[in-house]
Amino acid sequence: MEYLYILANLFVVILIVAVVLLIAAAYMLLPAMKKNKTVEKHRKTNFAHRGLHDIKNGIPENSISAFGESIKAGFGFEFDLHLTKDNNIVVMHDTSLKRTAGIDRLVTEMTTDELKKVTLLGSNEQVPFLSDVLRLVDGQVPLLIELKTDDNYAELCENCFKLLDKYKGDYLIESFDPRVLWWLRRNRPKV
C-alpha cells in the first residue's frame, strides 16, 4: 500500500514539473501578449506563396520575377531564407538546390559567388539574395519571411536582421524552429 502512495506522489510531482515547464516554454516562445501592430495591419492581406510564380511562363518560385508579379498584383509575398557557407542570406525554399535549380548541393555548402552562378530551372533567373528582394520591394508590399535553419539559427537571425533593421517596409517573420522564436523574443521583441 505504501508503494502505491509513493507512486501517486511521484506522479503528481512529475505532472506539476511538466506543467511548469510547459508554461515556461510558452512564455519564452510565444510572442508578447500585446497585439502586434504589423500582424493586425496585414491580417487580411493576400500573400503569394513563394511569390506569384508561373513556371509555364518562365516565372519560377522564389524568383525576382515572381516577386515582381506579386507587387504588380498588390500582393504581399512569402519566401524562405537560408544561410550560405559564407554567411550571406539566400532566398530558397528547399535546403537543396536539386528541385529548383537541378544541382544536387545544399545551400549551406555553397558560397555567395557559387550561388550567383546558379539559375533557376525553366528560366534565366539567378537565385536571389535577401538584399535583392528588399531592394526590389522597397516597402511596396508586406513580406512574410520564413527563416529556415540547420544548426545556424543564431547566425541566420543575426545576418538577416543586419538587413531587416535598415529596411523601411512591413515584414513578418515565421519559422518552424522554436530557437528562432526564442532569439526574436530576446533580440527583437517587437517583430
C-alpha positions in Angstrom: 0.0 0.0 0.0 2.9 2.4 0.9 4.3 1.6 -2.6 1.1 2.9 -4.3 1.2 6.1 -2.2 4.8 6.8 -3.2 3.9 6.2 -6.9 0.9 8.5 -6.7 3.0 11.3 -5.1 5.8 10.8 -7.7 3.2 11.1 -10.5 1.8 14.3 -9.0 5.3 15.8 -8.8 6.1 14.8 -12.4 2.8 16.3 -13.5 3.5 19.6 -11.7 7.0 19.8 -13.2 5.7 19.2 -16.7 3.0 21.9 -16.3 5.6 24.4 -15.0 8.0 23.5 -17.9 5.2 24.0 -20.5 4.2 27.4 -19.0 7.9 28.4 -19.1 8.3 27.3 -22.7 5.1 29.1 -23.8 6.4 32.3 -22.1 9.7 32.1 -23.8 8.5 31.1 -27.3 5.2 32.8 -27.8 5.1 36.5 -28.8 4.3 39.1 -26.3 0.6 39.1 -25.3 0.1 42.6 -26.8 -1.2 42.5 -30.3 1.5 43.2 -32.8 0.5 46.2 -35.0 2.1 44.8 -38.2 0.3 41.5 -37.7 -3.0 43.2 -37.2 -2.5 45.6 -40.1 -1.9 42.7 -42.5 -4.3 40.1 -41.1 -6.4 40.2 -44.2 -3.6 40.8 -46.7 -3.2 38.3 -49.5 0.2 36.8 -49.7 1.6 34.9 -52.7 3.4 31.8 -51.5 7.0 32.0 -52.8 5.9 34.9 -55.0 3.3 34.9 -57.8 5.1 32.2 -59.8 4.2 30.5 -63.0 6.9 28.2 -64.3 5.0 27.6 -67.6 5.6 31.3 -68.4 9.2 31.2 -67.1 8.5 32.7 -63.7 10.0 30.3 -61.1 9.1 30.2 -57.4 11.2 32.4 -55.1 12.5 34.5 -58.0 12.8 38.2 -58.6 10.2 38.0 -61.4 7.7 36.1 -59.1 8.2 38.8 -56.5 7.7 41.5 -59.1 4.5 39.9 -60.3 3.3 39.8 -56.7 4.0 43.5 -56.3 2.2 44.3 -59.6 -0.9 42.4 -58.3 -0.7 44.2 -55.0 0.0 41.0 -53.0 2.4 40.6 -50.2 4.5 37.5 -50.6 6.1 34.8 -48.6 9.6 33.5 -49.1 12.2 31.4 -47.3 15.7 32.2 -46.2 18.8 30.1 -45.7 22.4 31.0 -44.7 25.1 30.3 -47.3 28.5 28.9 -46.4 30.0 32.4 -46.2 27.0 33.7 -44.1 25.0 35.5 -46.7 21.2 35.3 -46.8 19.8 33.5 -49.8 16.2 33.1 -50.9 15.4 29.4 -51.4 12.7 27.1 -50.2 14.5 23.8 -50.0 17.8 23.1 -48.2 19.0 21.6 -51.5 19.1 23.2 -55.0 18.1 19.9 -56.7 14.4 20.6 -57.2 14.6 24.3 -58.1 18.0 24.5 -59.9 18.9 20.9 -60.8 22.1 21.0 -58.7 22.4 18.3 -56.0 24.1 20.5 -53.4 22.9 22.1 -50.1 22.6 25.8 -49.9 24.7 25.9 -46.7 27.6 24.2 -48.5 27.7 26.9 -51.2 29.3 30.4 -51.2 27.7 33.6 -52.4 29.9 33.6 -55.5 28.9 30.0 -56.4 25.2 30.7 -55.9 25.3 33.8 -58.1 26.2 31.5 -61.0 23.1 29.3 -60.4 20.0 29.8 -62.5 16.5 28.5 -61.5 15.1 25.8 -63.6 12.9 26.9 -66.5 14.3 30.4 -66.6 17.5 32.5 -66.9 16.9 33.9 -63.4 19.6 33.7 -60.7 18.9 32.6 -57.2 18.0 35.8 -55.3 19.5 37.1 -52.1 17.6 38.9 -49.3 19.3 42.1 -50.2 18.0 41.8 -53.8 14.4 41.2 -52.6 14.5 44.1 -50.2 15.8 46.4 -52.9 13.1 45.3 -55.3 10.2 45.6 -52.8 11.3 48.8 -51.2 8.2 48.8 -48.9 5.6 48.5 -51.6 4.0 45.3 -50.2 4.4 43.4 -46.9 6.7 40.5 -46.7 6.2 37.1 -44.9 9.7 35.8 -44.3 10.4 32.2 -43.1 13.7 31.5 -41.5 14.9 28.0 -42.3 17.7 26.7 -40.1 20.1 23.9 -39.6 22.3 24.4 -36.6 22.9 28.0 -37.6 19.8 29.7 -36.2 21.7 32.5 -34.3 23.9 33.3 -37.3 20.9 33.3 -39.7 18.9 35.6 -37.4 21.8 38.0 -36.8 22.7 38.3 -40.5 19.1 38.5 -41.5 18.4 41.4 -39.1 21.5 43.3 -40.3 19.5 43.9 -43.4 16.0 44.0 -42.0 16.9 46.6 -39.3 17.6 49.0 -42.2 14.5 48.1 -44.2 11.6 50.5 -44.0 8.8 48.3 -45.2 6.5 45.9 -43.3 7.5 42.4 -42.7 6.6 39.4 -40.6 8.9 36.6 -39.5 7.9 32.9 -39.2 9.9 29.7 -38.5 9.3 26.1 -37.5 12.4 26.3 -35.4 11.5 27.4 -31.9 15.1 28.7 -31.4 14.4 31.4 -33.9 11.3 32.5 -32.0 13.4 32.4 -28.8 16.1 34.6 -30.5 13.4 37.0 -31.7 11.8 37.3 -28.3 15.2 38.1 -26.7 16.6 40.3 -29.5 13.7 41.8 -31.5 10.6 41.5 -29.2 8.6 43.9 -31.4 9.0 41.8 -34.5 
